[in-house]
Amino acid sequence: MNDQKLTPQTDPKVQVSASPLRCFTGAVISGGMGFAVYSLMIAIATNFATKPIHSINPLVVKISSAVRTLVVGVVALGSGIFSIVAIGLLALGVQLLVQQLTKEKSSEN
């Protein structure tokens, strides 16, 4: 048998440059995911609010309250991260667009 590698060799040092279109596309995707996670958080919080804890044991009430707070908090953190990423990508896209426009105007002069 032959022990040759069948996969083609790729250059690991190839870097893809950022473009305004890529940034705006990423911002739309991240913003959509942030909105979806936010909607999920609202649904979870509403579900927890409509179903109270039925227990007399104070330890059960405290633990379940802590778990509910933790679940809503983690989902809110995910929503916030996606939203911040969307804002950052949008700002980067605007910056790259302005740089391209000023570069074209300076090259005309």
N, CA and C of each residue as an Amber inpcrd file, in Angstrom:
protein
   327
   0.8240000  -1.1750000   0.0000000   0.0000000   0.0000000   0.0000000
   0.8750000   1.2470000   0.0000000   0.2530000   2.3350000  -0.3480000
   0.9660000   3.5860000  -0.4880000   0.6210000   4.5030000   0.6840000
   1.6260000   5.0980000   1.3520000   1.4050000   5.9380000   2.5250000
   1.4440000   7.4280000   2.1930000   0.9610000   7.8090000   1.0450000
   0.9530000   9.2230000   0.6650000  -0.2420000   9.9230000   1.3120000
  -0.0310000  11.2040000   1.5810000  -1.1280000  12.0010000   2.1230000
  -2.0790000  12.3710000   0.9840000  -3.3580000  12.1440000   1.2060000
  -4.3450000  12.4160000   0.1710000  -4.9620000  13.8110000   0.2970000
  -4.7380000  14.4650000   1.4270000  -5.2950000  15.8010000   1.5950000
  -4.3390000  16.8330000   1.0050000  -4.8720000  17.8450000   0.3520000
  -3.9960000  18.8710000  -0.2190000  -3.4080000  19.7480000   0.8830000
  -2.2230000  20.2430000   0.6440000  -1.5590000  21.1130000   1.5970000
  -2.1420000  22.5210000   1.4920000  -2.4180000  23.1240000   2.6300000
  -2.9280000  24.4870000   2.6550000  -1.9080000  25.3860000   3.3420000
  -1.9470000  26.6320000   2.9940000  -1.0400000  27.5980000   3.5910000
  -1.6800000  28.1420000   4.8670000  -1.1220000  27.8740000   6.0470000
  -1.7590000  28.3070000   7.2940000  -1.6150000  29.8010000   7.5600000
  -0.7910000  30.5060000   6.8000000  -0.5510000  31.9160000   7.0560000
  -1.4070000  32.8370000   6.1920000  -2.4330000  32.3000000   5.5490000
  -3.3020000  33.1290000   4.7260000  -4.2690000  33.8670000   5.6460000
  -4.2880000  35.1930000   5.5650000  -5.1810000  36.0020000   6.3830000
  -6.2180000  36.6540000   5.4870000  -7.4540000  36.6000000   5.9220000
  -8.5360000  37.2230000   5.1840000  -8.7360000  38.6180000   5.7530000
  -8.7190000  39.6180000   4.9040000  -8.8570000  40.9850000   5.3840000
 -10.3280000  41.3070000   5.6280000 -10.5550000  42.2050000   6.5560000
 -11.9170000  42.6110000   6.8840000 -12.4340000  43.5760000   5.8310000
 -13.6860000  43.4370000   5.5090000 -14.3280000  44.3480000   4.5710000
 -15.6220000  44.8310000   5.2090000 -16.1240000  45.9750000   4.7650000
 -17.3840000  46.4650000   5.3390000 -18.5450000  45.4850000   5.1600000
 -18.5760000  44.7970000   4.0260000 -19.6640000  43.8440000   3.7990000
 -19.6040000  42.6930000   4.8040000 -18.4020000  42.1870000   5.0660000
 -18.2520000  41.1150000   6.0520000 -18.6470000  41.5970000   7.4440000
 -18.2530000  42.8140000   7.7790000 -18.5800000  43.3500000   9.1020000
 -20.0830000  43.5430000   9.2620000 -20.7400000  44.1050000   8.2410000
 -22.1800000  44.3270000   8.3350000 -22.9410000  43.0020000   8.3560000
 -22.4670000  42.0250000   7.6010000 -23.1070000  40.7090000   7.6260000
 -22.9590000  40.0640000   8.9990000 -21.7790000  40.1450000   9.5630000
 -21.5590000  39.6060000  10.9090000 -22.3710000  40.3360000  11.9590000
 -22.5260000  41.6550000  11.7940000 -23.3240000  42.4330000  12.7430000
 -24.7930000  42.0280000  12.6730000 -25.2920000  41.7880000  11.4670000
 -26.6910000  41.3710000  11.3200000 -26.8970000  39.9840000  11.9430000
 -25.9690000  39.0820000  11.6920000 -26.0880000  37.7310000  12.2570000
 -25.9970000  37.7850000  13.7800000 -25.0310000  38.5140000  14.3020000
 -24.8740000  38.5970000  15.7510000 -26.0470000  39.3300000  16.4010000
 -26.5490000  40.3530000  15.7480000 -27.7100000  41.0560000  16.2740000
 -28.9470000  40.1780000  16.2830000 -29.1000000  39.3850000  15.2330000
 -30.2260000  38.4560000  15.1980000 -30.1350000  37.4050000  16.2880000
 -28.9370000  36.9010000  16.5000000 -28.7540000  35.9120000  17.5730000
 -28.9600000  36.5560000  18.9410000 -28.5060000  37.7950000  19.0990000
 -28.7280000  38.5020000  20.3570000 -30.2060000  38.7110000  20.6390000
 -30.9650000  39.0670000  19.6000000 -32.4040000  39.2450000  19.7620000
 -33.0890000  37.9230000  20.0770000 -32.6340000  36.8440000  19.4300000
 -33.2190000  35.5240000  19.6990000 -32.9520000  35.0880000  21.1400000
 -31.7350000  35.3090000  21.6170000 -31.4040000  34.9310000  22.9890000
 -32.1500000  35.8250000  23.9740000 -32.3410000  37.1040000  23.6220000
 -33.1250000  38.0070000  24.4730000 -34.5770000  37.5380000  24.5570000
 -35.1410000  37.1370000  23.4290000 -36.5150000  36.6230000  23.4310000
 -36.6110000  35.3480000  24.2650000 -35.5980000  34.4990000  24.1720000
 -35.5560000  33.2970000  24.9900000 -35.4900000  33.6460000  26.4710000
 -34.7120000  34.6620000  26.8180000 -34.6020000  35.0800000  28.2080000
 -35.9440000  35.5780000  28.7310000 -36.6480000  36.3590000  27.9410000
 -37.9590000  36.8530000  28.3570000 -38.9320000  35.6930000  28.5430000
 -38.8820000  34.7110000  27.6490000 -39.7640000  33.5510000  27.7690000
 -39.4450000  32.7400000  29.0280000 -38.1690000  32.5730000  29.3160000
 -37.7720000  31.8180000  30.5110000 -38.1960000  32.5640000  31.7690000
 -37.9610000  33.8650000  31.8090000 -38.3230000  34.6530000  32.9890000
 -39.8340000  34.6660000  33.1950000 -40.5960000  34.7540000  32.1130000
 -42.0530000  34.7300000  32.2160000 -42.5350000  33.3680000  32.7000000
 -41.9110000  32.3140000  32.1930000 -42.2690000  30.9700000  32.6230000
 -41.9760000  30.7760000  34.1050000 -40.8320000  31.2440000  34.5590000
 -40.5000000  31.1320000  35.9750000 -41.4630000  31.9590000  36.8300000
 -41.8770000  33.1280000  36.3380000 -42.7560000  33.9990000  37.1110000
 -44.1680000  33.4210000  37.2280000 -44.6040000  32.7220000  36.1960000
 -45.9740000  32.1810000  36.2290000 -46.0640000  30.8690000  36.9980000
 -44.9390000  30.2480000  37.2850000 -44.9450000  28.9850000  38.0260000
 -44.1570000  29.1580000  39.3240000 -44.8440000  29.5730000  40.3830000
 -44.1250000  29.7830000  41.6440000 -43.6890000  28.4570000  42.2660000
 -42.8060000  28.5720000  43.2200000 -42.2690000  27.4040000  43.9100000
 -43.2640000  26.9920000  45.0030000 -43.6590000  25.7370000  44.9930000
 -44.6150000  25.2330000  45.9740000 -43.8800000  24.3540000  46.9770000
 -43.3420000  24.9900000  47.9950000 -42.6380000  24.2410000  49.0260000
 -42.6630000  25.0440000  50.3160000 -42.6550000  24.3210000  51.4150000
 -42.6090000  24.9600000  52.7290000 -41.1650000  25.0280000  53.2190000
 -40.3330000  24.1500000  52.7040000 -38.9350000  24.0720000  53.1270000
 -38.1770000  25.3110000  52.6430000 -37.6250000  26.1050000  53.5510000
 -36.9110000  27.3220000  53.1360000 -35.6580000  27.0490000  52.3050000
 -35.0020000  25.9190000  52.5550000 -33.8080000  25.5810000  51.7790000
 -34.1660000  25.3190000  50.3180000 -35.2590000  24.6400000  50.0830000
 -35.7140000  24.3770000  48.7100000 -36.0570000  25.6830000  48.0100000
 -36.7090000  26.5840000  48.7060000 -37.0850000  27.8750000  48.1180000
 -35.8350000  28.6810000  47.7710000 -34.8600000  28.6980000  48.6560000
 -33.6340000  29.4630000  48.3960000 -32.8290000  28.8730000  47.2360000
 -32.6990000  27.5500000  47.2030000 -31.9220000  26.9180000  46.1260000
 -32.6140000  27.0950000  44.7890000 -33.9210000  26.8910000  44.7520000
 -34.6360000  27.0410000  43.4750000 -34.6300000  28.4910000  43.0100000
 -34.7110000  29.4340000  43.9270000 -34.6210000  30.8420000  43.5660000
 -33.2300000  31.1710000  43.0020000 -32.2040000  30.6070000  43.6120000
 -30.8430000  30.8380000  43.1260000 -30.6450000  30.2290000  41.7370000
 -31.1790000  29.0360000  41.5200000 -31.0380000  28.3910000  40.2140000
 -31.7930000  29.1770000  39.1480000 -32.9870000  29.6400000  39.4600000
 -33.7500000  30.4480000  38.4950000 -33.0080000  31.7350000  38.1480000
 -32.4530000  32.3830000  39.1600000 -31.6950000  33.6110000  38.9190000
 -30.4610000  33.3300000  38.0750000 -29.7950000  32.2300000  38.3530000
 -28.6040000  31.8530000  37.5960000 -28.9400000  31.5710000  36.1310000
 -30.0210000  30.8630000  35.8760000 -30.4150000  30.5420000  34.5010000
 -30.7440000  31.8130000  33.7270000 -31.5520000  32.6820000  34.3050000
 -31.9080000  33.9280000  33.6180000 -30.6760000  34.8140000  33.4430000
 -29.7910000  34.8330000  34.4320000 -28.5810000  35.6450000  34.3360000
 -27.6270000  35.1750000  33.2450000 -27.4610000  33.8650000  33.1070000
 -26.5660000  33.3360000  32.0680000 -27.1240000  33.6240000  30.6810000
 -28.4330000  33.4840000  30.5190000 -29.0370000  33.7740000  29.2220000
 -28.9560000  35.2760000  28.9220000 -29.1330000  36.1130000  29.9440000
 -29.0000000  37.5580000  29.7510000 -27.5640000  37.9320000  29.3830000
 -26.5910000  37.2550000  29.9810000 -25.1870000  37.5000000  29.6420000
 -24.9150000  37.1520000  28.1810000 -25.4510000  36.0230000  27.7260000
 -25.2940000  35.6530000  26.3170000 -25.9220000  36.6720000  25.3910000
 -27.0960000  37.1530000  25.7490000 -27.7640000  38.1790000  24.9370000
 -26.9300000  39.4570000  24.8810000 -26.3840000  39.8460000  26.0250000
 -25.5600000  41.0510000  26.0620000 -24.2820000  40.9190000  25.2520000
 -23.6650000  39.7610000  25.3040000 -22.4230000  39.5470000  24.5510000
 -22.6890000  39.6230000  23.0490000 -23.7530000  38.9360000  22.5860000
 -24.0810000  38.9940000  21.1630000 -24.4000000  40.4290000  20.7300000
 -25.0800000  41.1780000  21.5840000 -25.4280000  42.5590000  21.2370000
 -24.1900000  43.4480000  21.1600000 -23.2670000  43.2760000  22.1010000
 -22.0380000  44.0710000  22.0910000 -21.1850000  43.7340000  20.8630000
 -21.1390000  42.4610000  20.5060000 -20.3970000  42.0530000  19.3070000
 -21.0230000  42.6730000  18.0670000 -22.3540000  42.7040000  18.0100000
 -23.0360000  43.3090000  16.8670000 -22.7170000  44.8020000  16.7610000
 -22.7160000  45.4890000  17.8840000 -22.3900000  46.9210000  17.8810000
 -20.9390000  47.1350000  17.4540000 -20.0330000  46.2990000  17.9460000
 -18.6220000  46.4210000  17.5700000 -18.3950000  46.1540000  16.0920000
 -19.0470000  45.1340000  15.5490000 -18.9010000  44.8550000  14.1230000
 -19.5040000  45.9590000  13.2690000 -20.6080000  46.5180000  13.7220000
 -21.2120000  47.6320000  12.9930000 -20.2730000  48.8430000  12.9860000
 -19.6680000  49.1330000  14.1310000 -18.7270000  50.2530000  14.2050000
 -17.4910000  49.9950000  13.3420000 -16.9950000  48.7580000  13.3420000
 -15.8440000  48.4260000  12.5000000 -16.1930000  48.5600000  11.0230000
 -17.3840000  48.1300000  10.6540000 -17.8170000  48.2710000   9.2620000
 -17.8980000  49.7260000   8.8360000 -18.4270000  50.5770000   9.7040000
 -18.4990000  52.0090000   9.3920000 -17.0980000  52.5970000   9.2850000
 -16.2070000  52.1990000  10.1900000 -14.8310000  52.6990000  10.1430000
 -14.1410000  52.2850000   8.8500000 -14.2880000  51.0320000   8.4560000
 -13.6660000  50.5760000   7.2110000 -14.2720000  51.2670000   6.0000000
 -15.5650000  51.5120000   6.0270000 -16.2230000  52.2080000   4.9200000
 -15.7190000  53.6410000   4.8100000 -15.5790000  54.3170000   5.9370000
 -15.0600000  55.6950000   5.9260000 -13.6150000  55.7110000   5.4460000
 -12.8150000  54.7350000   5.8720000 -11.4250000  54.6770000   5.4210000
 -11.3420000  54.4550000   3.9230000 -12.2030000  53.6010000   3.3910000
 -12.1980000  53.3690000   1.9410000 -12.6160000  54.6140000   1.1820000
 -13.6180000  55.3250000   1.6930000 -14.0820000  56.5320000   1.0020000
 -13.0450000  57.6510000   1.0530000 -12.3790000  57.8180000   2.2050000
 -11.3580000  58.8670000   2.2970000 -10.1280000  58.4940000   1.4860000
  -9.8330000  57.2310000   1.3780000  -8.6910000  56.7710000   0.5800000
  -8.9300000  57.0660000  -0.9000000 -10.1730000  56.8460000  -1.3580000
 -10.4910000  57.1260000  -2.7630000 -10.4500000  58.6260000  -3.0420000
 -10.9320000  59.4610000  -2.1040000 -10.9090000  60.9060000  -2.3130000
  -9.5020000  61.4500000  -2.2840000  -8.6300000  60.9050000  -1.4380000
  -7.2440000  61.3820000  -1.3740000  -6.4510000  60.9220000  -2.6080000
  -6.8310000  59.7870000  -3.1750000  -6.1180000  59.3260000  -4.3670000
  -6.5580000  60.1090000  -5.5980000  -7.7530000  60.7040000  -5.5800000
  -8.2010000  61.5240000  -6.7070000  -7.4500000  62.8400000  -6.7820000
  -7.0690000  63.3840000  -5.6260000  -6.4070000  64.6930000  -5.5950000
  -4.9990000  64.5920000  -5.9930000
